[in-house]
Amino acid sequence: MSEITVDEIEKVLDEQIRPELSLHGGNIKIAGFENDVLSLRMLGQCSGCPSVNITMEGLVNTKLTEKLPGLKKVSLVNGVSDSLLMEARSILQRRHQ
């Protein structure tokens, strides 16, 4: 059995998932990939959406496991994104200058 590559995952994300998410002002990125276990982070409007778990199960997980059957697990990483943290730090620094 061949190993899944990040390029293969990105191709599925680009062709099957990102177009759907972009309709709602969202996006997705790979947070980690090791031993056929994929961690994803929702971006944009999708990151705070109350329906994110439905989107993960109904769209993301379904498409990825359909196209890449070797994936053992697909999970959502919750929490604050690095870009949001950087933006918050920048705002705080400006306020204290």
TARASUL-V942415 format. One record per pair of residues at least 24 apart in sequence whose C-alpha atoms are under 7 Angstrom apart, sorted by the first residue. I is the first residue (numbers start at 1). J is the second residue. D is the distance in Angstrom with one decimal. If there is no record, write none. Layout:
i->I j->J d->D
i->I j->J d->D
This chain:
i->4 j->36 d->7.0
i->4 j->70 d->7.0
i->12 j->64 d->6.7
i->16 j->63 d->7.0
i->17 j->60 d->6.4
i->36 j->70 d->7.0
i->36 j->71 d->5.0
i->36 j->72 d->5.5
i->37 j->71 d->6.2
i->37 j->72 d->5.5
i->37 j->73 d->4.8
i->37 j->74 d->6.1
i->38 j->73 d->6.1
i->38 j->74 d->4.8
i->38 j->75 d->6.3
i->39 j->74 d->5.9
i->39 j->75 d->4.9
i->39 j->76 d->5.7
i->39 j->77 d->6.2
i->40 j->75 d->6.2
i->40 j->76 d->5.0
i->40 j->77 d->5.8
i->41 j->76 d->5.8
i->41 j->77 d->5.2
i->41 j->78 d->6.9
